[in-house]
């Protein structure tokens, strides 16, 4: 096989995980704001009404929780100006493209260390999976959480490269990094450390002065948020949370104890990280390199590992109050996988001769296996997230039983681009079912209703079914419809992942039987008596059924969270 033909084949293989990733993203991503996303509507109003550049700067730099998210705000403003309305799918695309930008960096590291293109193959299979689903499908989070990692890596890489242009670019990227997410501030001391170790006094002095100015500007008018719950975790729990954070990539492994395997592999990766730090420090201090890029690689990897370990400390300290289990959520898995990628460099770069190809082949096999596990394991979470966003939007859109979109022509009401959603097809059917108890395709709905239990507790309504067996994806499934004299509410019936590995991998049965949802008696619900219906979406067919099931809500608990935005 010629070298050109091999390059084409390897390029196609490298594109495969990219194609799969964005295909899955496109299937589940929807233009609906999630939680913090709502703040961009207020930002666009403030920015557009600013009297001068000072007002625009205040709008961009305004604190968001403990972060400055100027990059995300700037992208949202550009999207609004270019397309005439804000589309959260565009923000997701921007964040996912930032995630993608790590791959060419690894290509550069491997190429300059004289490794073939084949050595890059494991990287996209490890890096582009549904393990990051929460960030993938959340506009603000995609840019903030993916962006801060990519920008930090490129900043550290450019600041230690020999040429001056790269260093100057790193100064600008450092500012962008700290204006993307709070932990981006780590790039300043890490860059200073790497430049100090490199022995370049002029760069070190300039970086230090630049960093001091950046920190002063960042914390000007900064106010510490007071609404993070106080951590009551013990030292052992914090230790367990820290190690689980580092090993969270392994949650998708087909084992019974997912938290246990994350904890165990977190300890392994922590020891690997300590080994990398001590080894690279020893080599940097000795300065016995055969070429300059080996030194650049060591400096970059040292900075990256310290960035991961430092971020883990920040997250565990600031988020332990929400529960240790939150530390292995999708939002933070990027740091665990990044540690894997750095470890991969330290495995593959030293290998020489005929051993290289078998080693890489084995790692490719493991990376592809991990990729498959991640998509199968996390698909259910992507499915549930989409349903949650759709029903949340329904509940804040329709305030009465007329089920008509508000005819508001104001600037504020038209900032977000209008996007068709599945409940547009339900509106007429809901009204019909409310009058005559059913509408649409009623086949099997009576039996489904009889198999479903409804239990009211003082604080919530629990709905559970143990036999529903549909494997349809995207918007298909069951939804809970509540109808009072004033209005309707819809809530998603969530699915659980199939624990049968045989059915999951061989038959593509992603869901276990049944569905569940706990509907808390909090806003946006109001006090009153509600008739309960099931909405079943089965491909293109919709069925709605009320069947003598009611719930009375006597009080609504305030669930407002204190924020600074």
Order of alpha helices (4+ residues) and beta strands (2+ residues): alpha-alpha-alpha-beta-beta-alpha-alpha-alpha-alpha-alpha-alpha-alpha-alpha-alpha-alpha-alpha-alpha-alpha-alpha-beta-alpha-beta-beta-beta-beta-alpha-beta-beta-beta
